[in-house]
Structure formats: structure tokens, C-alpha cells
Amino acid sequence: DAVLALGDTESIRRILDVGIFKGGSAGLYMKLFAPEKLVAVEYLPQPVEALGRFIADNDLASRLIPYYGTDQSNAQAMGRILASEFPDRNVDLIVDDASHFYFESRATVNLTLPYLRPRGLYILEDWAWAHWPGDTWQKSKAIPSSKPALSNLVFELCMLCASRPDMVSDIAVTANTVVLRRGGAALAPGTFD
């Protein structure tokens, strides 16, 4: 996994984890990086009990902050969270492992990239679901094949890297994960597209 190798090469102190699911990734990132702050965002409104226990058992309430009932593409809700939790716009790592839908994930890039510090990393998980063989992916009700493929966003990000390396300085694509490194350009929250 691309995230696991980062602890050896990167300084990861502030993390935005989009997509809590069962809470495993937030717990893993806390153990792996011991960040000052990890903000996790989830679409479903019901808190994840296991994550709540993990936070309480490890006295992490001030460092691991979950937000439930938040659509990753909701500009107002995400904007409030980002401005409140990361006012210095200095996130080291953003991981989008949420909807895996093109429009929602594209909105997340637009909303969050201005909060990623220069040279910070943005990871897009499971981008290739529309191209993976088998009924699990091609006939799934969880990721309907009628939705535009997330690979469209990957192509857009590659083009952005080629045309504006000051925004995205480099990008690495594997069969499951896209890792992009933010360039040094000033990006204004709420206006980046």
C-alpha cells in the first residue's frame, strides 16, 4: 500500500482522511504516523463504534477528530471543516477513500487541494474500479457502472501535472492508487477547479 511506505520518507503531522468506513484507516494512520491531528470525514451519519472506542482507549479525542454525515462533495460542509481544522492550510497528507465516484472525488480534490501544503501528498484510492474484471466491480450496486469512471479524474490530474507542475509537481499511478505531490502554487480555497 502506498500509504504504508510514507512513514519512512515523509513528515506526516496533519492528515485529512476522507472516507471512514469501519475506522481502520484512521486507526492505522494514527499508529503509523502519530500525527498531531487527523481529521476523518464520513458520509454516513452513524458514528463508527470501533473508531470511537479506539479514540477513547488511546486518549486521542484532541488529535483524531471524526465528522459524520458529511458528503465529501458538499462545498459548504467540507469548507467549514477545512477552515476550522486546518486554518493554516498545512495538511501533509490527504487520502480520498470515500465514494470512489468521479464527480464527488473531483469535488474533493477541488475543495481540499488548497489546504494541502506545498510538497504534501494526495492519495486517491481504488481509482480503477471501472476497469477491474469480474462481477464484484462490474455489476456491483455499491459502485454502479452507470456512474462515470473515476479514471476520468486520474486523466485530469495527469494533465494538470503536465500543464501546471506548480500545482501538481508529480503523480504516480498504480493499479489501485494514485499519489500526487502538490506543487508550490498559491491555491485559493473555494475557487480552485
C-alpha positions in Angstrom: 0.0 0.0 0.0 1.3 3.5 -0.9 0.5 4.9 2.5 2.5 2.4 4.5 5.8 3.4 2.8 5.3 7.1 3.5 6.4 6.9 7.2 10.0 6.2 6.1 10.3 9.2 3.7 7.7 11.9 4.6 6.9 14.1 7.6 3.2 13.4 8.2 1.9 15.6 11.0 -1.6 16.6 9.8 -3.9 14.2 7.9 -7.3 14.5 6.2 -8.8 11.1 5.8 -11.9 11.2 3.6 -14.0 8.0 4.0 -14.0 6.4 7.5 -15.9 3.2 6.6 -15.2 1.0 9.6 -12.4 3.2 11.0 -9.5 1.0 10.2 -7.6 3.5 8.1 -7.9 6.3 10.7 -6.6 4.0 13.3 -3.8 2.8 11.1 -2.7 6.3 10.2 -2.6 7.3 13.9 -0.4 4.3 14.8 1.8 4.6 11.7 2.4 8.4 11.7 1.4 9.5 15.2 0.2 12.8 13.7 -0.7 16.0 15.7 -4.1 15.9 14.0 -6.1 13.5 11.9 -9.5 14.7 10.7 -11.7 11.9 9.3 -14.8 12.6 7.2 -17.6 10.1 6.6 -20.8 10.3 4.5 -22.8 8.0 6.8 -24.3 9.8 9.8 -23.9 6.9 12.3 -20.6 7.1 14.3 -18.3 4.0 13.9 -18.3 2.4 17.3 -14.9 0.7 16.9 -13.3 4.1 16.0 -15.0 5.7 19.0 -13.5 3.0 21.3 -10.1 3.4 19.6 -10.2 7.2 20.3 -11.3 6.7 23.9 -8.9 3.8 24.7 -5.9 5.7 23.3 -6.9 9.2 24.7 -7.0 10.6 21.1 -10.0 12.9 21.3 -7.9 16.0 20.7 -6.0 14.5 17.8 -8.3 12.2 15.9 -11.5 14.1 15.0 -14.2 12.3 13.1 -17.0 14.1 11.2 -20.0 12.0 10.3 -22.9 12.8 7.9 -20.7 14.8 5.6 -20.8 14.4 1.8 -17.3 14.7 0.5 -18.6 16.9 -2.4 -20.6 19.3 -0.2 -18.6 22.5 -0.5 -20.2 24.3 2.5 -19.8 21.4 4.9 -16.2 20.5 3.8 -15.3 24.1 3.6 -16.3 24.6 7.3 -14.4 21.5 8.4 -11.3 22.5 6.5 -11.3 26.2 7.6 -11.9 25.2 11.2 -9.5 22.3 11.5 -6.7 23.4 9.1 -6.8 27.2 9.1 -3.1 27.4 8.2 -3.8 25.2 5.1 -0.9 22.9 6.0 -2.2 19.4 5.6 0.6 16.9 5.0 -1.5 14.1 3.6 -5.0 13.8 2.2 -6.4 10.3 1.5 -9.6 10.0 -0.5 -11.0 6.5 0.0 -14.6 7.6 0.1 -17.3 7.3 -2.6 -15.0 6.4 -5.5 -17.3 8.3 -7.7 -15.9 10.7 -10.3 -17.9 13.9 -9.6 -17.7 13.5 -5.8 -14.0 12.8 -5.8 -13.3 15.6 -8.3 -15.1 18.0 -5.9 -13.0 16.7 -3.1 -9.8 17.5 -5.0 -11.1 21.0 -5.7 -12.1 21.6 -2.1 -9.1 20.1 -0.4 -6.0 20.7 -2.6 -5.7 24.4 -1.4 -5.4 23.0 2.1 -2.5 20.7 1.2 0.8 22.2 1.9 3.4 22.5 -0.9 5.1 19.1 -1.4 2.2 17.5 0.6 0.7 14.3 -0.8 -2.8 13.5 -2.0 -3.8 9.8 -2.4 -6.8 8.6 -4.4 -7.7 5.0 -3.5 -9.4 2.4 -5.7 -9.5 4.7 -8.8 -9.6 1.8 -11.3 -12.8 0.1 -10.1 -14.4 0.6 -13.5 -11.6 -1.4 -15.2 -11.2 -4.2 -12.8 -12.6 -7.5 -14.1 -15.3 -9.5 -12.5 -18.9 -9.1 -11.4 -17.9 -7.8 -8.0 -16.9 -4.5 -9.6 -18.7 -4.5 -12.9 -22.1 -5.4 -11.6 -21.9 -4.0 -8.1 -24.7 -1.9 -6.6 -22.1 -0.2 -4.3 -20.3 1.4 -7.3 -22.9 1.5 -10.1 -21.3 1.0 -13.6 -23.7 3.7 -14.9 -21.5 6.3 -13.0 -18.6 7.9 -14.8 -15.4 6.1 -14.1 -13.0 7.6 -11.5 -10.2 7.1 -14.1 -11.5 10.3 -15.7 -10.2 12.2 -12.7 -6.9 10.4 -12.9 -6.5 11.6 -16.5 -7.4 15.1 -15.5 -4.8 15.0 -12.7 -2.2 13.7 -15.1 -3.0 16.6 -17.5 -2.8 19.1 -14.6 0.6 17.7 -13.6 1.8 18.1 -17.2 0.4 21.6 -17.8 0.7 23.0 -14.2 3.6 21.4 -12.3 3.4 24.3 -10.0 0.0 22.9 -8.8 0.8 19.2 -9.1 4.5 18.6 -9.3 4.4 14.8 -9.9 2.0 12.0 -9.9 2.4 8.2 -9.6 -0.3 5.8 -10.7 -0.6 2.1 -9.8 -3.4 -0.4 -10.4 -5.1 0.7 -7.2 -3.7 4.0 -6.0 -2.8 7.5 -7.3 -0.3 9.6 -5.4 0.2 13.2 -6.3 2.5 15.7 -4.8 1.4 19.3 -4.5 3.4 22.0 -6.2 4.1 25.3 -4.7 1.5 27.5 -6.4 -0.9 29.5 -4.2 -4.3 28.0 -4.5 -7.3 29.9 -3.0 -9.9 27.8 -1.1 -13.3 27.8 -2.7 -12.1 28.8 -6.1 -9.7 26.1 -7.2 -11.0 23.9 -10.1 
